[in-house]
Structures are given as structure tokens and as C-alpha cells.
Amino acid sequence: MKSLHIKGGRVIDPALNFDAVADVLILDGKVYAVGHELHADNVPVFDATGSIVAPGFIDMHVHLREPGIEHAETIETGARAAAAGGFTTICCMPNTNPVNDSATVTSYIVQRAREVAPVNVFPIGAITLGSRGEELAAIGSMHEAGIVAISDDGRPVMNARVMRRAMELARALNIPVIDHCEDLNLSAGGDMNEGPESVRLGLRGIPSASEDVMVARDLLLAELTGASFHVAHLSTQRSMAMVAFARNRGVNVTCEVTPHHFAITDQELCSYDSNYKMKPPLRRSGDVESIIEGIRNGTVDAIATDHAPHPGDEKMQEFERCPFGITGLETAIGLTLSELVHPGHITVKRMVELFTTGPASVLRMNRGTLSPGAPGDVTVFDLTTAWTFDVRQSLSKSRNSPFSGRQFKGGPVATVTGGEIVWKRE
């Protein structure tokens, strides 16, 4: 384990309600103290003057593709991209090959991450065997092996009875159920959001109702079972309103949104660029406004990237044929600053909450804070440095990002995991 003395930065820790220029001292991989003019002998110093020093950022929704789809991404390359994006902890979805539906696959991911990943990697287990939605996976044994949640992300559980049983079991294990909320019958064959833009472009539409009806169903099941239910990549105005309403009724529901869903709309698809094809699809401006308002008023618990790498030979096909998904780890901080903080929608402290205490609370992790004894994970970022994202320089194995060439103001400066600097801006 490493030690590090981070000096002179503006330390923001929402968990401690701390916001001041201070030092952070990490000894033997754990936070030792946060305060003014701390002293330590023979400990490396990192000068963070002019930067924000925050608890390590957590991305609770990442696709690492390993095992089985290593041509798109590996645990190592995805974790390195995460470090370059300012994340110290990432949670990987189970849609690998084989699917992470057993303790054997879970254990492989945990062990492989320990060997090659510069950041913390926590697996999320499948809800059903093979993510086929028919029979519950070995959730108990996966939990013992290290999963922090269950999800069939990308392949929603269409059978309400199966989802009810999954929620009941997850409640007993005290882990959340994360659902990709989509009615596959309503969205079948669609390529983009259904609306004026899909008609104009001649592309098959995915109605917002395909998300809304599944959110409504899962909220009813969560109320019935008392389970912790988390809505992945929420993207519509009605879904946001339903989550807020259910929470006011006492339902144990949380939700996340992605940077691309609050940064761009379906009007960006005018070029038929396959890098703008994702699921949920980019929505209309009214949905984007609702997402931003949900972030501002506290309905949204976390920002997650839904980092979904695809190699060029798969992604760069005709729009109707290419897979859904984009990479997102290295642009998340820049997009959040440019779309939320700099326009004044939220404060820097609220941004830090969305990447730290929010996801840590959803996943019941002892992370996302700089309290003494916590893991020595720190994200250092600034608010002013101008930079341009060049996807050709990405540390991910794939290049499917719609943000290549975009200019940002502010971004990651350094990523510290267990007291060790695992990435630093050149």
C-alpha cells in the first residue's frame, strides 16, 4: 500500500460536509487525515494548488467486455481508461461471454482485476441465467464471491414474476436490483428516439413509453417487495417524474443518468453517425431539461457513464445495423463541468456528490469519502484548463465516442487509488 501527501487543493467531501483549501494525507493506502498544514516524513507530495481534491469518483455502470469479448475491451484497458477519466472505482455489468451469472465468472473478474486493473473493479451479477430472463442466476453464491448488485443490463427482465423473485432475494442479501428499463416489445426494431427527428431521418423509432412502462412496473414491484430498486441510465421526462413520485411515497428507489443523455439530443443524429446510436436513445430537448432538473433537485442519485465499447468494424456500419453504445469514461468529468457546472445548473459540491456519495450509497460501499480510515482513493480535477478530447488517444480499446474533437473547460488532473497515483495529466 502507498502513502501520499496531497497539498494545497480545494478539498470537497460532501460526506463530511467539508469544503476548504486543505491537505489530504494518505498513509499505507488509507486516509489518515484531512486538514491544514499537515506534516509527514518521507511521504511523496502532490501539489494540488488550484485544483479540486475529492473522494475517488465511482462509476457504477461500465461494460468491460471481459471475459469473452476482449477484442472490444478488457478489464485492464477499461480500468486504464477509467483512471484517465478520474475514476478510482468502477462497477462492471454482467453481459460478458459467458455472462457473469455464477460465482466462477465473478471470481475470475475479481481476481483478474486485482492482477491488472489500476483502479478498483466491482462486478455486478446477472439477475437470470444467461440474462435470458427465465430463471434466477446463482445470486447468493455470486454475492459471496463479490458482486455488489444484480442486473441483466441490456436485456431487461420482461417476466414480472421473475423480477419479483429477484427483488425478494436481493432484499434478503441487502443489495440493489439495477434494471435497464425497456419494454422490448415496444422498442423492437427501433434505432433512435421516436419523434419528429426519426420521421425526418427515416429511421425506426424507439418510443419513450418503452422505458416508462418498465419503470412503472418495477416501481410497483419495488413497493410490493421492499427491495432497493435502481433505474439505470434514466432518459425520459415521465420516468423522472415517476421516480420522484415513488420516492415521495416511500419506495426505495434510486436512479442514475449518463453524461450523453444530458449533453446532447436526438437532433445530433442528422449526420447518421453511428457513434450517436445508444440505448436508451438520445431523447428530445424536453427530456434533457427534465434530466437536468432531476439532477438539480436531488431526484438523480448518480452520474454513470454506461461505457459501452465496440470495435470499429462493428460500430462503423450502416446506422440500422451497428450495435448500440458509446464509450464514456474519459469524457464524463468534462461533460459534467461543461453542461452542468459552468452553466450554473449545479454546484461543484453537487457534482462531487453525484460521483461519490451518491453511487456509494446506492451500492452500500464504504467509499466516496475522505474520512479517516477510508480507502485512500482521490480524484483531482480542475475547472479551467482547456483541452480537447481526441478519441485516437483514448486508453480504451474501442473508439466509439461522439465527443472526439470536442473542447472542454476543466477535467481530470490526477487519479489516486490506495495512495498511489495511477494516472496524471501530462
Secondary structure, 3 states (H helix, E strand, C coil): CCCEEEEEEEEEEHHHCEEEEEEEEEECCEEEEEECCCCCCCCCEEECCCCEEEECEEEEEECCCCCCCCCCCCHHHHHHHHHHCCEEEEEECCCCCCCCCCHHHHHHHHHHHHHHCCCEEEECECCEHHHCCCCECCHHHHHHHCCCCECCCCCCCCCHHHHHHHHHHHHHHCCCEEECCCCHHHHCCCCEECCHHHHHHCCCEECCHHHHHHHHHHHHHHHHHCCCEEECCCCCHHHHHHHHHHHHCCCCEEEEECHHHHHCCHHHHHHCCHHHCCCCCCCCHHHHHHHHHHHHHCCCCEECCCECCCCHHHHCCCCCCCCCCCCCCCCHHHHHHHHHHCCCCCCHHHHHHHHCHHHHHHHCCCCCCCCCCCECCEEEEEEEEEEECCHHHCCCCCCCCCCCCCEEEEEEEEEEECCEEEEECC
